[in-house]
Amino acid sequence: MIRAEGLSFSYPAGEVFCQLNLEISAGEVLALVGPNGCGKSTFLKLLRGVLKPSAGQVFWEGRPVSSLSRREMAQRVAVVAQSHEIFFAYTVRELVAMGRYPHCSLWGGLSRADHERIEQVLEMTDIVHLATRPATDLSGGELQRVMLARALVQQTDVLLLDEATSHLDLIHRLTMSDLLQKLNREQGTTIVQVLHDLDLAAQTSHRVLMFSATGAVAAIGAPGEVLTADNIRSVFGVEVEVGVSPVSGVARIFPIRPARSRF
């Protein structure tokens, strides 16, 4: 579905990726993990054509991402960014409704079906009680749930999530993770998400892509193959114990200490 071929990218401070090749299959859940500054968010921007690579290309179903208009891309992929700036006091319902606009005709407004979908997603994401509140008045966690709702109301085949659950409290993080897994399981939604929670990456992903600090691919594969003590020590500089959850049967990571002193 999405293919990166020979992808390279550089900031003025230096190169992030060099000749990266990757294929993301339809219906896959791929977690991106790695140290701060390794290029995870940059990679998501390259995938959807917000940034232009210095070499190589990204293809969506065989089409170069550069050939897709913003409207075409918005019909294919919904994005939840790492942080959000809201400059106008839109209500939560108005902000969520913006996710339907890529599917509206140029001269038409929202249909009855659009409004029904909006109300459904407000309930799914537990923000019905916030619907009439100005988005500028929300806490970080509340706003994150609103932006997740806006992405879900877009009804795309692909979700790109950049630490989408990082600001959520425990109950909403678990609820949103369950919802994303349900979308993948029942609707075949492809999900590529940046995660710092390695336990969550192990629990929710088909594959994990681990970047080194320099943006190189340190490991890619099934969670149990990638999230090993050796890989985590090498990439994150942390000694860990890797066990298995007695409930889910997937890997659990227990940090022990830094692999080397930083002081």
N, C-alpha and C positions, 0 to 999 in steps of 0.2 A: 504493500500500500504506500508506504513512505520509504524512500531510498536515498541515502547520502552516498555520493561517490567522490572519493578523493577530496573530501571537504577540508579546507584550510581557512583559518581566520586569524587576523592579528589586530591587536590594539596598538596604539603608539608605544605602550610600555613593553610590548613583546608579543610573540606568537602564542595563541591559545590552543588551536588545533592544527594538526599537520597530517594531511592525507587520510582523513577519517572515513572509513567505509562502514556503513550500517544499513540494515534493512529491518523495518518494523512492519510486522504482519498485521493484517486486519484482525481485530478482536484480541489483540495482545495488550497486556498490562506490563509496561516497561518502567522500572524505577531507575532514576539517575542519582547516583550517590557519589560523594567525594568531598574533599576539604573545601572550605570557603575559598572562593576566588579561582577555582579550577575550570570554570567555564560552563557550568550546568545551565544557568539561565541564558547565557549566550547561545548555547546549543539549541534551546527551545526557540529563540528568536531566529536563528538560522533556519530551523525547520519550517517556520511559517513565512519566511521571506522578509522579515522586518530588518534583518541585517544581511548584507551582501557578502558572500565569502570571497576571500582573496584568490581562491582556486577551488575547483570542483563545483558540484551542483547538488541540489536537492530536488527530487522528483516526487510528485504526488500522482499515483496511479499512472505513471509513465510521462506525466507532463512536468516540465521544469517549473519550479515554484515561481520563478520570475515571470512566467506567462499567465499566471492567475491574477485576476483583478482582486481588489480588496473585498468586493461583494462575493465573488466566487470563493475566496478563502474563508470568509465568514460563514458561508453555507456549509463548509467542510469541517471547520475546526472552531471550537470555543476555547477560550484561554482564561485562566485565573492566574493573575500575576502575583508576585511576591508582596507588593505593596500597592496601595491605591490612593489617588488624590482626587477628592470630590470637591469641585469648586462651586457648584450650584446646589441649592437646597431642594433637589429632587426628592420626592417621597420614595420610600423603599419600593412601592409598587411600580412607580414610574421608572425607576432605575432597572428593576428586573425586566419590565416590559421592553426595554431597549434591546434585549436579547432576541426579540421576535423580528426586529426590523430587517435583517438580511433576507427574510422570507416574504416580506410584504412587497406588493407591486409599487412601482415608483409613485403612483398617484393614489393609491389606496391606503387606508389606515388599518388598524388591527381588526381582525375578524372576530366573530363570536368564539370560534375554536381557539384563536390566539388568547383571548381573555380567559377561557377555561383552562388552557395550559398554564397560564401565569398563576392562576389561583391554585392549581394543583401543585406547582413547584413551590409556591409560598408555604404550603402545608408540608410538603416533603422535607423542606429544609428548616422547618420550625421557626418561621419568621412571620406568620400571619399576624401576630400581635404587634409587629413592627411596621406593617404595611403602610400606615399613614404617617409615620414618623419621617422627618427630614433625614436623609442619609448622612448629612453633615453632623448630626447629633449622636451618631452611633459610636459604640466602643469599637476597638480594633477587631475583636472576635465577632461582634454582631455584623460589622461591615464585611468581614470575610465570608460569612454565611450568605449575605446578600449577593456578593460577587459570584459565589458558587451557584446561587439560584439563577442569576443572570446567564451564566454559562449553560446551566441545565435547560433553561427555557429555550435556548437556541436550538436544541435538538439536533446536534451534529453527530457525525459518525466518529469524530475524534475529539478528545479532550486533552489539552496541554495544561498541566497544573504545576505551578512553581511554588512549592511549599504551601499548598492550598489549605492544609489543616494546621499549620504551625501556630496560629493565633487562637485556636479553639480550645475551650475547656475539655475535660476528659470525655464527658458524655456526648458532646457535639462532635468531637474528633472521631469517636467510635461510630456514631450515627452516620456521619458523612462517609467514613470508610466503608461501612456496610452498604450505603446507598450506591457508591461508586462500583463496588463489587457486583451489586445487583444489576446495575446498568450494563456492565461488561458481560455478566452471565446471561441475562435475559434478552438484551438488545444487541449484543456484540460490539459495544462501544470500545474503541481503541483508546487506551489511556497511557500517556507518557507523563510521568510525574517526577519532579525533583523532591527528594526526601532527605532529611537529616536523621530521621528516626529509622535506624537500621532494622529494628524489630518489625516495624510497620512495613518496610520494604520486603522483608522476608515473608510476612504474612499475606500480603495482598498482590504480589507481583508474579508474573510468569517468568520474567527474566530481570536481572539486575545488571546495569552497566555502571561499573566503578571507574571513575576518572582519577588519575593521579593528580598531584598538585600542579603539574605542568600542562594538564589537559590531554595527556595521552590515555589511551584505554588500558587500564591496569588489569581489568578482568571483565568478562561478560558471559552470562550463562544463567542457569537456574540459580535461585537464591542460595541453596545449599552449597553450590559449587563456588560461588563468588564471595559469600559472607563467611570466610574462614578466618581463623585467628591470624594466620600468616599474612593474608591479604590486608586485613584491617590494621595490623601492626605496620606493614610496609607503607600503606597509603595514609593512614591517620596518625601514625606514631603513638598508638595506644595498645597496651597489652589487654587482651580480653579473654574471657572464657566463653566458648560457644557451646550452648546446650540445646536441648530440644524441649519445646513446650509439651507438657503432658496432655494439654487440652487440644491444641491445634496440630501437634506433630511437626511444626516448623521450627526453624532455628530461632534461638533466643540468644542475644548478645549481652554479656555481663562485663562492663568495663572494670578493670582492676587498677591500673595505674598508667601514667605516661611511659612509653617505651624508653624514653630518654628524658633527662631533666631539661627543662626550658629555662631554668633560673641558675 
